[in-house]
């Protein structure tokens, strides 16, 4: 079976800095993967290469058997509409109400005029759909609340609800638990994985918390200075020590 994502000899530089160097990675549909590594190891860049936000300087990203660079704008828009990207800041518009932020999950599929109409006169059937999703993520009472008034953990659940509403087949989550306490972090990861399994989604998440990564994720990809140090199901303490050990280059920066 053709992998959902194929990354072949992938490299990406920003000026003189190599963010990703010669990365090869195959990701099957429905896999649940944790990207681990220190800050600046290339995790965010790799996620953005996977969904086409960044274009590689060298190598290829293949999505469902076709290189991203060979896809038409229409094909790329359709492909990206099936990929939900949750950035570190969650990408929410804090001045909007919760249901409005979730409606934005389909911003690439409906016209701007129709989206504005939904904001002002939300269709009952769409509100019912959103309410059902919010029930699943545990914040259905926040439907009409302004997003700015929610806690960090609640905002994370809004971002997850938006991904479900979007109809995404893949969720790319970039450190979504960095701003919450360990108990809420554990709860969110558990929810993310449960929903991914329920909907047969592919989940790729960058995460700093090694304990949670080892507990919940069946596949661990370790990045160091833009290169894959390991890609396996279980990782030894020696490998983790090597992953987080600063190089001479990092020490002199």
Residue, then its C-alpha position, 0 to 999 in steps of 0.5 A: x500500500x502506498x504511504x499517505x506521506x513520503x518524504x524523500x531526501x528532504x532538505x530545507x534551509x533558512x539563510x545559512x541555517x539548515x532546518x531539515x537535512x536529508x530526511x527520509x520518512x514514510x507515514x501510513x494512513x492512520x498512523x499516530x506519531x510523535x516528533x520529539x527533539x529539543x527546540x530548534x531540532x526541526x520539528x515545526x519545519x518538518x510539519x510545515x513541509x508535510x502540509x505544503x506551507x514550506x517548499x523543500x529546497x531539495x527532495x520531495x514530499x509525496x502526498x497520496x502518491x503524488x509529489x506536492x510540487x507536481x500538484x496543481x493549485x486546485x489539487x493542492x488546495x484539496x489536499x491541504x483541506x484534508x490536513x488540519x494544522x494546529x500551530x503552537x499558538x493554536x491559530x484561533x481568532x480570540x475575538x471570535x466566538x467559539x462556533x465562529x472559530x470552528x466554522x473557520x475550519x472550512x474556510x478553504x471550502x466555502x466562499x468568503x461571503x458565505x463564511x461571513x453569512x454563517x458568522x452573522x446568521x449561523x445555520x441551525x444544522x451547522x450549529x448542531x454539528x458544531x455542538x455535537x463536536x464540542x460535546x465530544x471534546x468536552x466543552x459544549x457549554x462554550x458554543x457561544x462564548x468568546x474564545x478569548x475568555x476560555x482557558x488555555x486547555x479549553x482553547x486547545x479543545x476548540x482547535x481540535x474541534x475545528x479540525x474535526x469540523x474541517x473533515x480533515x484526514x490528517x492532524x498535524x499538531x505542533x506542541x499543542x500542550x506546551x501551555x497547559x499543566x501536566x494533567x491537562x496535557x495528558x487529558x488532551x493527548x488522550x483525547x487527540x488519540x481517541x478521536x484519531x482512532x475513532x475517525x481513522x485519522x493520521x496524527x503527527x504531533x511534535x511534543x517536548x514531554x518525553x514521558x507522555x510521548x512514550x506512554x501514548x505514541x506507538x511511533x517515535x521519531x527523534x529529530x536532532x539538528x534537522x536530521x532523524x536520529x531514530x524512528x522506532x516504537x521504543x527508545x532507550x535512555x541512551x538514545x534520549x540522552x544522545x537526542x538532547x545532548x547539545x552538539x559543539x555547534x549548539x554550545x558555541x551559538 
